[in-house]
Amino acid sequence: MSLIVMKFGGSSVGDAERMKRVANRIVERKLEGHGCVVVVSAMGDTTDDLIDLSKQLCPGTPPAREMDMLLTTGEQVSVALLAMTIHSLGHEAVSFTGWQAGMYTEALHGKARITDIRPDRIRNAVAAGKIVIVAGFQGMTEEGEITTLGRGGSDTTAVALAAAIEADVCEIFTDVDGIYSTDPRIVKCARKLNEISYDEMLELANLGAAVLHPRAVEYAKNYNVRLVVRSSFNHNEGTNVKEEAAMEQGIVVRGIAYDKNVARISILGVEEKPGQLAKVFTALANAQIDVDIIVQSGVQNGLADFSCTVSLSDQEKALQVIEGIRPEVGFRQVTSETNLVKVSIVGAGMVSTPGVAAKMFEVISELGISILLVSTSEIKTSCVIENGRLNEVIAALHSAYGLDTDQTVFVGGPSDRR
């Protein structure tokens, strides 16, 4: 008997009819002779709705512990309902919360990392012939505190569980047929990728592609988990994520991603001397703030300006941290800017192909759009621009790199990403 981990996102279980469709899909696999462990997200926009409710009742920043207590209820609803639905089809199913499933994490609320998995209850239930339904996105500290893994954490739950129980495959079910060259909600003629390398997928995920969470791809790569992304709305072949993927003839850029969760922080008039950057970014790191792009301008009269990008949720906290070290660092002003988006191109062949980044800059400039920040690596180039014309930029880049197809993508979920 092969062992399969199946993960279904919020749009796949967004209402009763979709829940029934997912239950039938799971039972199909069970009847094929597979052992099934299923990871489920909260239904539809449940998590967003809970966040909105918390803001109404607790203006400002609610306590992180209580937010985790609140948000984990969304997945608990999903797993119970899905187990009930499977029972109604005549098959045994048992639902587990993250902590019942043996998911242990570090003591960090809101974006904890998995430290250990003790899946004895899962193994015993599968051995007894039951379909196991596990709540994604959540875990527990060694001290018994409930934690969440951050947005997209159900992907990480699924892949980590697949590694822990040595599953034959981990299937991530979503609202499209697999991984596409860009968001098919923006470019209807996006190109479906039959396979993609771990490294390319990790870059796309880190750069905003919502189909897989970066930590999930890291787990898959580190533990050599066979990973397939496919649609919950049909039985079409999905996309295989693997160590090395074959390159299509003439296709250098494999994907175009975007991330609206960007704020630019600028520190102006910093005295130019060794150690200044270290002071600033050590303080941000100690506050658990992830920094992405960092750019320092030229020095004039012994003073320098530099900018960095952080997530929107970290913007205010970052400003407070930087203001707190003003006496130590010494600077004239700190400012922030929102309504930005980071647009990125990714491809393993970019490193050996001259002119790929230049074409990106040219396409954006021909649209009359200013590039505010740039970041590069061997297999990606990112540009931060104003958010207003994102769709136009994505479509122009997709055409410029020869990624358009003559087919229209079916999208089964929401028409826009929140």
NUMI-730346 format. One record per residue (C-alpha): residue number from 1; residue in one letter; z, x negated, y. Coordinates in Angstrom, 2 decimals. Layout:
<recs>
+-----+---+---------+---------+---------+
:   k : r :      up :    east :   north :
+-----+---+---------+---------+---------+
: NUM : A :       Z :       X :       Y :
...
+-----+---+---------+---------+---------+
</recs>
This chain:
<recs>
+-----+---+---------+---------+---------+
:   k : r :      up :    east :   north :
+-----+---+---------+---------+---------+
:   1 : M :    0.00 :    0.00 :    0.00 :
:   2 : S :   -0.99 :   -1.40 :    3.38 :
:   3 : L :    1.36 :   -1.00 :    6.33 :
:   4 : I :    0.02 :    0.22 :    9.67 :
:   5 : V :    1.65 :    0.41 :   13.09 :
:   6 : M :    0.05 :    3.05 :   15.31 :
:   7 : K :    0.87 :    3.35 :   19.01 :
:   8 : F :    0.05 :    6.43 :   21.11 :
:   9 : G :    0.34 :    6.42 :   24.89 :
:  10 : G :    1.49 :    9.17 :   27.21 :
:  11 : S :   -1.94 :   10.72 :   27.74 :
:  12 : S :   -2.50 :   10.92 :   23.98 :
:  13 : V :    0.63 :   13.09 :   23.56 :
:  14 : G :    0.44 :   14.73 :   26.99 :
:  15 : D :    0.74 :   18.34 :   25.79 :
:  16 : A :    1.25 :   20.40 :   22.62 :
:  17 : E :   -2.43 :   20.38 :   21.60 :
:  18 : R :   -2.70 :   16.63 :   21.99 :
:  19 : M :    0.56 :   16.17 :   20.09 :
:  20 : K :   -0.93 :   18.18 :   17.21 :
:  21 : R :   -4.09 :   16.06 :   17.29 :
:  22 : V :   -2.01 :   12.88 :   17.07 :
:  23 : A :    0.08 :   14.30 :   14.21 :
:  24 : N :   -3.07 :   15.11 :   12.25 :
:  25 : R :   -4.41 :   11.61 :   12.90 :
:  26 : I :   -1.20 :   10.10 :   11.53 :
:  27 : V :   -1.20 :   12.35 :    8.45 :
:  28 : E :   -4.82 :   11.32 :    7.76 :
:  29 : R :   -3.69 :    7.69 :    7.56 :
:  30 : K :   -0.74 :    8.61 :    5.37 :
:  31 : L :   -3.05 :   10.47 :    2.95 :
:  32 : E :   -5.28 :    7.37 :    2.79 :
:  33 : G :   -2.32 :    5.63 :    1.15 :
:  34 : H :   -0.96 :    3.67 :    4.11 :
:  35 : G :    2.63 :    3.25 :    5.14 :
:  36 : C :    2.81 :    4.47 :    8.74 :
:  37 : V :    5.09 :    3.36 :   11.56 :
:  38 : V :    4.25 :    5.11 :   14.83 :
:  39 : V :    5.32 :    4.09 :   18.34 :
:  40 : V :    5.10 :    6.73 :   21.05 :
:  41 : S :    5.34 :    6.75 :   24.85 :
:  42 : A :    6.76 :    9.54 :   27.00 :
:  43 : M :    4.52 :   12.59 :   27.33 :
:  44 : G :    1.98 :   12.54 :   30.18 :
:  45 : D :    3.58 :   11.84 :   33.56 :
:  46 : T :    7.16 :   12.30 :   32.33 :
:  47 : T :    8.27 :    8.82 :   33.39 :
:  48 : D :    6.78 :    9.22 :   36.88 :
:  49 : D :    8.38 :   12.65 :   37.20 :
:  50 : L :   11.79 :   11.26 :   36.25 :
:  51 : I :   11.42 :    8.46 :   38.80 :
:  52 : D :   10.48 :   10.98 :   41.50 :
:  53 : L :   13.50 :   13.12 :   40.62 :
:  54 : S :   15.84 :   10.13 :   40.82 :
:  55 : K :   14.52 :    9.32 :   44.29 :
:  56 : Q :   15.21 :   12.86 :   45.46 :
:  57 : L :   18.81 :   12.65 :   44.27 :
:  58 : C :   19.49 :    9.00 :   45.08 :
:  59 : P :   17.50 :    7.78 :   48.12 :
:  60 : G :   17.00 :    4.05 :   48.23 :
:  61 : T :   17.42 :    2.04 :   45.04 :
:  62 : P :   19.19 :    3.88 :   42.20 :
:  63 : P :   21.50 :    1.83 :   39.91 :
:  64 : A :   19.31 :   -0.04 :   37.41 :
:  65 : R :   21.53 :    0.84 :   34.46 :
:  66 : E :   21.38 :    4.54 :   35.21 :
:  67 : M :   17.60 :    4.39 :   35.66 :
:  68 : D :   17.31 :    2.99 :   32.13 :
:  69 : M :   19.59 :    5.74 :   30.83 :
:  70 : L :   17.32 :    8.28 :   32.54 :
:  71 : L :   13.89 :    6.88 :   31.69 :
:  72 : T :   14.58 :    6.37 :   27.98 :
:  73 : T :   14.95 :   10.14 :   27.58 :
:  74 : G :   11.18 :   10.58 :   27.99 :
:  75 : E :   10.36 :    8.75 :   24.76 :
:  76 : Q :   13.19 :   10.48 :   22.90 :
:  77 : V :   11.53 :   13.83 :   23.64 :
:  78 : S :    8.18 :   12.52 :   22.36 :
:  79 : V :    9.43 :   11.07 :   19.08 :
:  80 : A :   11.43 :   14.20 :   18.18 :
:  81 : L :    8.55 :   16.56 :   18.95 :
:  82 : L :    6.04 :   14.41 :   17.05 :
:  83 : A :    8.34 :   14.21 :   13.99 :
:  84 : M :    8.71 :   18.03 :   14.10 :
:  85 : T :    4.93 :   18.45 :   14.32 :
:  86 : I :    4.38 :   16.22 :   11.29 :
:  87 : H :    7.03 :   18.19 :    9.36 :
:  88 : S :    5.08 :   21.37 :   10.17 :
:  89 : L :    2.06 :   19.80 :    8.45 :
:  90 : G :    4.07 :   19.34 :    5.26 :
:  91 : H :    4.96 :   15.66 :    5.51 :
:  92 : E :    8.28 :   13.88 :    5.91 :
:  93 : A :    8.87 :   12.08 :    9.20 :
:  94 : V :   11.93 :   10.57 :   10.83 :
:  95 : S :   12.31 :    9.65 :   14.50 :
:  96 : F :   14.25 :    6.64 :   15.81 :
:  97 : T :   15.21 :    5.58 :   19.30 :
:  98 : G :   14.59 :    1.94 :   20.17 :
:  99 : W :   18.16 :    0.98 :   19.34 :
: 100 : Q :   18.17 :    2.94 :   16.08 :
: 101 : A :   15.01 :    1.03 :   15.16 :
: 102 : G :   16.79 :   -2.30 :   15.72 :
: 103 : M :   15.17 :   -3.36 :   19.01 :
: 104 : Y :   17.50 :   -5.83 :   20.76 :
: 105 : T :   16.81 :   -7.15 :   24.25 :
: 106 : E :   18.21 :   -9.40 :   26.92 :
: 107 : A :   20.72 :   -7.89 :   29.35 :
: 108 : L :   18.24 :   -7.07 :   32.10 :
: 109 : H :   17.64 :   -3.48 :   33.17 :
: 110 : G :   14.14 :   -2.31 :   34.03 :
: 111 : K :   12.11 :   -5.14 :   32.52 :
: 112 : A :   14.04 :   -6.61 :   29.60 :
: 113 : R :   12.45 :   -8.86 :   27.00 :
: 114 : I :   12.89 :   -8.33 :   23.28 :
: 115 : T :   15.21 :  -10.95 :   21.76 :
: 116 : D :   15.48 :   -9.72 :   18.18 :
: 117 : I :   14.27 :   -6.95 :   15.88 :
: 118 : R :   16.32 :   -5.76 :   12.89 :
: 119 : P :   14.02 :   -3.22 :   11.26 :
: 120 : D :   16.02 :   -2.42 :    8.11 :
: 121 : R :   16.12 :    1.32 :    8.79 :
: 122 : I :   12.36 :    1.35 :    9.37 :
: 123 : R :   11.65 :   -0.52 :    6.14 :
: 124 : N :   13.96 :    1.77 :    4.15 :
: 125 : A :   12.37 :    4.92 :    5.57 :
: 126 : V :    8.84 :    3.69 :    4.84 :
: 127 : A :    9.90 :    2.73 :    1.30 :
: 128 : A :   11.18 :    6.28 :    0.87 :
: 129 : G :    7.70 :    7.60 :    1.73 :
: 130 : K :    8.50 :    8.80 :    5.22 :
: 131 : I :    6.40 :    8.47 :    8.35 :
: 132 : V :    8.53 :    6.60 :   10.90 :
: 133 : I :    8.30 :    7.54 :   14.58 :
: 134 : V :    9.81 :    4.99 :   17.00 :
: 135 : A :   10.45 :    5.43 :   20.72 :
: 136 : G :    8.58 :    2.76 :   22.65 :
: 137 : F :    9.62 :    1.07 :   25.89 :
: 138 : Q :   13.33 :    0.81 :   25.04 :
: 139 : G :   15.96 :   -1.26 :   23.33 :
: 140 : M :   19.62 :   -2.24 :   23.43 :
: 141 : T :   21.61 :   -5.34 :   24.32 :
: 142 : E :   24.04 :   -6.96 :   21.90 :
: 143 : E :   26.79 :   -5.31 :   23.97 :
: 144 : G :   25.35 :   -1.85 :   23.36 :
: 145 : E :   23.73 :   -1.24 :   26.76 :
: 146 : I :   20.44 :    0.69 :   26.79 :
: 147 : T :   17.51 :   -1.19 :   28.38 :
: 148 : T :   13.84 :   -0.61 :   29.10 :
: 149 : L :   10.97 :   -3.06 :   28.73 :
: 150 : G :    9.13 :   -2.16 :   31.94 :
: 151 : R :    5.85 :   -0.34 :   32.46 :
: 152 : G :    3.60 :   -0.57 :   29.41 :
: 153 : G :    6.54 :   -1.57 :   27.25 :
: 154 : S :    5.52 :    0.75 :   24.40 :
: 155 : D :    2.59 :   -1.59 :   23.67 :
: 156 : T :    5.09 :   -4.44 :   23.36 :
: 157 : T :    7.33 :   -2.36 :   21.09 :
: 158 : A :    4.39 :   -1.65 :   18.78 :
: 159 : V :    3.13 :   -5.22 :   18.48 :
: 160 : A :    6.62 :   -6.69 :   18.16 :
: 161 : L :    7.42 :   -4.19 :   15.38 :
: 162 : A :    4.13 :   -5.01 :   13.65 :
: 163 : A :    5.10 :   -8.68 :   13.66 :
: 164 : A :    8.66 :   -7.97 :   12.46 :
: 165 : I :    7.65 :   -5.75 :    9.52 :
: 166 : E :    4.53 :   -7.84 :    8.76 :
: 167 : A :    2.17 :   -4.90 :    9.20 :
: 168 : D :   -1.46 :   -5.32 :    8.18 :
: 169 : V :   -2.71 :   -4.03 :   11.53 :
: 170 : C :   -1.41 :   -2.69 :   14.83 :
: 171 : E :   -3.61 :    0.03 :   16.30 :
: 172 : I :   -3.21 :    0.91 :   19.98 :
: 173 : F :   -4.57 :    4.41 :   20.60 :
: 174 : T :   -5.58 :    5.25 :   24.15 :
: 175 : D :   -7.85 :    7.64 :   26.06 :
: 176 : V :  -11.02 :    5.52 :   25.75 :
: 177 : D :  -12.89 :    4.06 :   22.76 :
: 178 : G :  -11.60 :    0.53 :   23.19 :
: 179 : I :  -11.59 :   -2.23 :   25.78 :
: 180 : Y :  -14.31 :   -2.02 :   28.39 :
: 181 : S :  -15.79 :   -4.48 :   30.85 :
: 182 : T :  -13.94 :   -2.62 :   33.62 :
: 183 : D :  -12.11 :    0.63 :   34.23 :
: 184 : P :  -14.54 :    3.35 :   33.01 :
: 185 : R :  -12.98 :    5.79 :   35.46 :
: 186 : I :  -14.60 :    3.72 :   38.22 :
: 187 : V :  -17.77 :    2.50 :   36.49 :
: 188 : K :  -19.07 :    5.20 :   34.15 :
: 189 : C :  -21.61 :    2.80 :   32.63 :
: 190 : A :  -19.01 :    0.16 :   31.68 :
: 191 : R :  -19.71 :   -1.98 :   28.62 :
: 192 : K :  -17.55 :   -1.54 :   25.51 :
: 193 : L :  -16.43 :   -4.83 :   23.96 :
: 194 : N :  -16.49 :   -4.93 :   20.15 :
: 195 : E :  -14.12 :   -7.88 :   20.21 :
: 196 : I :  -12.28 :   -9.99 :   22.74 :
: 197 : S :  -10.15 :  -13.13 :   22.45 :
: 198 : Y :   -6.40 :  -13.11 :   22.93 :
: 199 : D :   -6.75 :  -15.41 :   25.94 :
: 200 : E :   -9.34 :  -13.23 :   27.68 :
: 201 : M :   -7.33 :  -10.08 :   26.96 :
: 202 : L :   -4.14 :  -11.73 :   28.20 :
: 203 : E :   -5.81 :  -12.63 :   31.49 :
: 204 : L :   -7.22 :   -9.10 :   31.92 :
: 205 : A :   -3.84 :   -7.55 :   31.10 :
: 206 : N :   -1.99 :   -9.81 :   33.52 :
: 207 : L :   -4.57 :   -9.05 :   36.20 :
: 208 : G :   -4.14 :   -5.28 :   36.03 :
: 209 : A :   -6.24 :   -3.97 :   33.12 :
: 210 : A :   -4.05 :   -1.06 :   32.00 :
: 211 : V :   -5.29 :   -0.75 :   28.42 :
: 212 : L :   -2.80 :   -3.33 :   27.04 :
: 213 : H :    0.47 :   -4.75 :   28.33 :
: 214 : P :    0.52 :   -8.57 :   28.77 :
: 215 : R :    3.64 :   -9.06 :   26.66 :
: 216 : A :    2.00 :   -7.13 :   23.82 :
: 217 : V :   -0.96 :   -9.51 :   23.87 :
: 218 : E :    1.42 :  -12.50 :   23.95 :
: 219 : Y :    3.19 :  -11.19 :   20.85 :
: 220 : A :   -0.11 :  -10.58 :   19.07 :
: 221 : K :   -1.30 :  -14.10 :   19.86 :
: 222 : N :    1.98 :  -15.83 :   19.00 :
: 223 : Y :    2.48 :  -13.98 :   15.71 :
: 224 : N :   -1.20 :  -13.56 :   14.80 :
: 225 : V :   -0.97 :   -9.77 :   14.70 :
: 226 : R :   -4.25 :   -8.05 :   13.93 :
: 227 : L :   -4.70 :   -5.81 :   16.98 :
: 228 : V :   -7.20 :   -2.96 :   17.44 :
: 229 : V :   -7.59 :   -0.76 :   20.53 :
: 230 : R :   -9.23 :    2.61 :   19.88 :
: 231 : S :   -9.40 :    6.22 :   21.09 :
: 232 : S :   -6.99 :    8.95 :   20.04 :
: 233 : F :   -9.67 :   11.53 :   20.86 :
: 234 : N :  -12.27 :   10.47 :   18.28 :
: 235 : H :  -12.77 :    8.22 :   15.24 :
: 236 : N :  -15.13 :    5.69 :   16.81 :
: 237 : E :  -14.71 :    2.00 :   16.08 :
: 238 : G :  -12.42 :    0.30 :   18.57 :
: 239 : T :  -12.11 :   -3.22 :   19.98 :
: 240 : N :  -10.66 :   -6.06 :   17.91 :
: 241 : V :   -8.42 :   -8.48 :   19.79 :
: 242 : K :   -8.49 :  -11.82 :   17.96 :
: 243 : E :   -8.10 :  -15.57 :   18.31 :
: 244 : E :  -11.76 :  -16.22 :   19.10 :
: 245 : A :  -14.46 :  -13.70 :   19.97 :
: 246 : A :  -18.22 :  -14.11 :   19.82 :
: 247 : M :  -19.89 :  -14.30 :   23.24 :
: 248 : E :  -22.80 :  -11.99 :   24.00 :
: 249 : Q :  -26.05 :  -13.64 :   25.01 :
: 250 : G :  -26.20 :  -14.07 :   28.77 :
: 251 : I :  -22.78 :  -12.49 :   29.42 :
: 252 : V :  -20.42 :  -14.96 :   31.10 :
: 253 : V :  -18.01 :  -12.55 :   32.78 :
: 254 : R :  -16.47 :  -10.35 :   30.08 :
: 255 : G :  -14.29 :   -8.12 :   32.21 :
: 256 : I :  -13.38 :   -7.06 :   35.75 :
: 257 : A :   -9.79 :   -6.00 :   36.42 :
: 258 : Y :   -7.90 :   -4.79 :   39.45 :
: 259 : D :   -4.25 :   -4.51 :   40.43 :
: 260 : K :   -3.06 :   -2.28 :   43.27 :
: 261 : N :    0.54 :   -3.33 :   42.75 :
: 262 : V :    0.27 :   -6.13 :   45.31 :
: 263 : A :    2.16 :   -7.00 :   48.48 :
: 264 : R :    1.55 :  -10.14 :   50.53 :
: 265 : I :    4.55 :  -12.00 :   51.96 :
: 266 : S :    3.81 :  -14.54 :   54.72 :
: 267 : I :    6.33 :  -17.10 :   55.95 :
: 268 : L :    5.28 :  -18.50 :   59.32 :
: 269 : G :    6.35 :  -21.63 :   61.19 :
: 270 : V :    8.03 :  -23.49 :   58.33 :
: 271 : E :    9.08 :  -27.05 :   59.11 :
: 272 : E :    6.85 :  -29.34 :   57.07 :
: 273 : K :    9.07 :  -31.51 :   54.89 :
: 274 : P :    9.54 :  -32.08 :   51.15 :
: 275 : G :   11.37 :  -29.38 :   49.20 :
: 276 : Q :   10.69 :  -26.39 :   51.43 :
: 277 : L :    8.53 :  -24.52 :   48.92 :
: 278 : A :   11.03 :  -25.31 :   46.17 :
: 279 : K :   13.86 :  -23.70 :   48.16 :
: 280 : V :   11.91 :  -20.51 :   48.79 :
: 281 : F :   10.55 :  -19.98 :   45.29 :
: 282 : T :   13.76 :  -21.01 :   43.54 :
: 283 : A :   15.55 :  -18.32 :   45.55 :
: 284 : L :   12.91 :  -15.74 :   44.57 :
: 285 : A :   13.11 :  -16.78 :   40.91 :
: 286 : N :   16.90 :  -16.51 :   40.91 :
: 287 : A :   16.46 :  -12.93 :   42.18 :
: 288 : Q :   14.16 :  -12.16 :   39.20 :
: 289 : I :   11.12 :  -11.76 :   41.48 :
: 290 : D :    7.78 :  -12.72 :   39.96 :
: 291 : V :    5.43 :  -14.47 :   42.37 :
: 292 : D :    1.69 :  -14.53 :   41.75 :
: 293 : I :   -0.70 :  -16.23 :   44.20 :
: 294 : I :    0.68 :  -18.91 :   46.54 :
: 295 : V :   -1.36 :  -20.33 :   49.44 :
: 296 : Q :   -0.27 :  -22.82 :   52.10 :
: 297 : S :   -2.28 :  -23.25 :   55.29 :
: 298 : G :   -2.78 :  -26.45 :   57.25 :
: 299 : V :    0.03 :  -28.07 :   59.22 :
: 300 : Q :    0.07 :  -27.89 :   63.03 :
: 301 : N :    2.72 :  -29.60 :   65.15 :
: 302 : G :    4.83 :  -30.21 :   62.07 :
: 303 : L :    4.89 :  -26.51 :   61.13 :
: 304 : A :    3.15 :  -24.77 :   58.22 :
: 305 : D :    2.44 :  -21.18 :   57.20 :
: 306 : F :    2.26 :  -20.02 :   53.62 :
: 307 : S :    1.72 :  -16.74 :   51.79 :
: 308 : C :    2.43 :  -15.38 :   48.35 :
: 309 : T :    1.95 :  -12.10 :   46.52 :
: 310 : V :    4.62 :  -10.05 :   44.75 :
: 311 : S :    4.67 :   -6.58 :   43.23 :
: 312 : L :    5.19 :   -3.63 :   45.55 :
: 313 : S :    8.51 :   -2.86 :   43.87 :
: 314 : D :    9.75 :   -6.38 :   44.70 :
: 315 : Q :    8.50 :   -6.42 :   48.30 :
: 316 : E :   11.70 :   -5.37 :   50.10 :
: 317 : K :   13.89 :   -7.46 :   47.82 :
: 318 : A :   11.68 :  -10.51 :   48.43 :
: 319 : L :   11.92 :  -10.07 :   52.21 :
: 320 : Q :   15.73 :   -9.84 :   51.96 :
: 321 : V :   15.92 :  -12.98 :   49.81 :
: 322 : I :   13.73 :  -14.96 :   52.19 :
: 323 : E :   15.69 :  -13.81 :   55.24 :
: 324 : G :   18.84 :  -14.89 :   53.42 :
: 325 : I :   17.68 :  -18.50 :   53.23 :
: 326 : R :   16.40 :  -18.68 :   56.83 :
: 327 : P :   19.25 :  -21.02 :   57.92 :
: 328 : E :   18.51 :  -23.38 :   55.05 :
: 329 : V :   14.70 :  -23.41 :   55.30 :
: 330 : G :   14.09 :  -22.70 :   58.97 :
: 331 : F :   11.02 :  -20.61 :   59.85 :
: 332 : R :    9.77 :  -18.58 :   62.78 :
: 333 : Q :    8.94 :  -15.28 :   61.07 :
: 334 : V :    8.45 :  -13.55 :   57.72 :
: 335 : T :    5.98 :  -10.66 :   57.43 :
: 336 : S :    4.63 :   -8.45 :   54.67 :
: 337 : E :    1.41 :   -6.52 :   54.09 :
: 338 : T :    0.56 :   -3.70 :   51.67 :
: 339 : N :   -2.52 :   -1.52 :   50.97 :
: 340 : L :   -4.03 :   -4.48 :   49.16 :
: 341 : V :   -5.66 :   -4.90 :   45.77 :
: 342 : K :   -6.32 :   -7.94 :   43.59 :
: 343 : V :   -9.77 :   -7.91 :   42.00 :
: 344 : S :  -10.42 :  -10.37 :   39.17 :
: 345 : I :  -13.28 :  -11.50 :   36.95 :
: 346 : V :  -12.51 :  -12.92 :   33.48 :
: 347 : G :  -14.59 :  -14.75 :   30.90 :
: 348 : A :  -14.11 :  -17.66 :   28.52 :
: 349 : G :  -17.57 :  -18.94 :   29.43 :
: 350 : M :  -16.79 :  -19.25 :   33.15 :
: 351 : V :  -15.38 :  -22.76 :   32.83 :
: 352 : S :  -18.77 :  -24.16 :   31.76 :
: 353 : T :  -20.97 :  -22.02 :   34.02 :
: 354 : P :  -21.42 :  -23.13 :   37.65 :
: 355 : G :  -21.65 :  -20.53 :   40.41 :
: 356 : V :  -19.68 :  -17.69 :   38.81 :
: 357 : A :  -16.97 :  -17.64 :   41.49 :
: 358 : A :  -19.53 :  -18.18 :   44.24 :
: 359 : K :  -21.36 :  -15.02 :   43.15 :
: 360 : M :  -18.11 :  -13.06 :   43.38 :
: 361 : F :  -17.47 :  -14.28 :   46.92 :
: 362 : E :  -21.07 :  -13.50 :   47.87 :
: 363 : V :  -20.97 :   -9.94 :   46.49 :
: 364 : I :  -17.74 :   -9.15 :   48.34 :
: 365 : S :  -18.94 :  -10.71 :   51.60 :
: 366 : E :  -22.25 :   -8.79 :   51.46 :
: 367 : L :  -20.18 :   -5.61 :   51.50 :
: 368 : G :  -18.61 :   -6.79 :   54.76 :
: 369 : I :  -15.16 :   -7.19 :   53.17 :
: 370 : S :  -12.84 :  -10.09 :   54.00 :
: 371 : I :  -11.19 :  -12.07 :   51.20 :
: 372 : L :   -7.53 :  -12.63 :   52.06 :
: 373 : L :   -6.36 :  -14.80 :   49.14 :
: 374 : V :   -8.04 :  -16.51 :   46.18 :
: 375 : S :   -6.67 :  -17.72 :   42.84 :
: 376 : T :   -8.56 :  -19.38 :   39.98 :
: 377 : S :   -8.08 :  -20.69 :   36.45 :
: 378 : E :  -10.46 :  -21.88 :   33.75 :
: 379 : I :  -11.35 :  -18.33 :   32.70 :
: 380 : K :  -10.68 :  -16.18 :   35.79 :
: 381 : T :  -11.14 :  -15.86 :   39.54 :
: 382 : S :   -9.06 :  -13.41 :   41.60 :
: 383 : C :   -9.53 :  -12.21 :   45.18 :
: 384 : V :   -7.02 :  -10.19 :   47.19 :
: 385 : I :   -8.73 :   -7.74 :   49.55 :
: 386 : E :   -7.88 :   -4.56 :   51.44 :
: 387 : N :   -7.66 :   -1.57 :   49.12 :
: 388 : G :   -9.93 :    0.90 :   50.93 :
: 389 : R :  -13.23 :    0.06 :   49.21 :
: 390 : L :  -12.03 :   -0.96 :   45.75 :
: 391 : N :  -14.41 :    1.27 :   43.77 :
: 392 : E :  -17.39 :   -0.04 :   45.70 :
: 393 : V :  -16.38 :   -3.66 :   45.05 :
: 394 : I :  -15.82 :   -3.10 :   41.33 :
: 395 : A :  -19.19 :   -1.36 :   40.92 :
: 396 : A :  -21.05 :   -4.09 :   42.84 :
: 397 : L :  -19.45 :   -6.91 :   40.81 :
: 398 : H :  -20.12 :   -5.09 :   37.54 :
: 399 : S :  -23.82 :   -4.87 :   38.38 :
: 400 : A :  -24.03 :   -8.42 :   39.71 :
: 401 : Y :  -22.74 :   -9.89 :   36.45 :
: 402 : G :  -25.12 :   -7.83 :   34.30 :
: 403 : L :  -22.44 :   -5.67 :   32.70 :
: 404 : D :  -23.95 :   -2.21 :   33.38 :
: 405 : T :  -25.17 :   -0.22 :   30.36 :
: 406 : D :  -27.28 :    2.92 :   30.04 :
: 407 : Q :  -24.44 :    4.87 :   28.40 :
: 408 : T :  -21.72 :    7.00 :   30.01 :
: 409 : V :  -18.16 :    6.38 :   28.82 :
: 410 : F :  -16.06 :    9.29 :   27.58 :
: 411 : V :  -12.55 :    9.19 :   29.06 :
: 412 : G :  -10.10 :   11.52 :   27.37 :
: 413 : G :   -7.13 :   11.07 :   29.68 :
: 414 : P :   -6.44 :   11.39 :   33.41 :
: 415 : S :   -9.32 :   10.77 :   35.81 :
: 416 : D :   -7.28 :    8.25 :   37.81 :
: 417 : R :   -4.62 :    5.64 :   37.15 :
: 418 : R :   -1.29 :    6.11 :   38.87 :
+-----+---+---------+---------+---------+
</recs>
